Amino acid sequence: MIVGNSSIEMLDLRNNQLQDGGLRHICDALRNKETLEKSALSALVLWNNRLTSGSMDALANALVGSSSLFRLLFMKSSVGECAG
């Protein structure tokens, strides 16, 4: 759904119990070459998905590669403070 899609502007995934593994899969799709070339995704909503610091490296890498994604809505998580 994400790879190569040029029409999705907002991906609202709140309350889906993605957990870290699910977020890593989404980040893989966001880093895909075809996605980076065609994506219009400007907002990603990740509220209440049982995410922890275990997936934040993948999310950071996906955000660095994206030129269109500028809004990340991220609440009700168990991320805590990140070292580094």
Secondary structure as GFF3:
##gff-version 3
##sequence-region A 1 84
A	DSSP	beta_strand	10	12	.	.	.	ID=ss1
A	DSSP	alpha_helix	19	31	.	.	.	ID=ss2
A	DSSP	alpha_helix	33	38	.	.	.	ID=ss3
A	DSSP	beta_strand	43	45	.	.	.	ID=ss4
A	DSSP	three_ten_helix	53	55	.	.	.	ID=ss5
A	DSSP	alpha_helix	56	65	.	.	.	ID=ss6
A	DSSP	beta_strand	71	73	.	.	.	ID=ss7
###
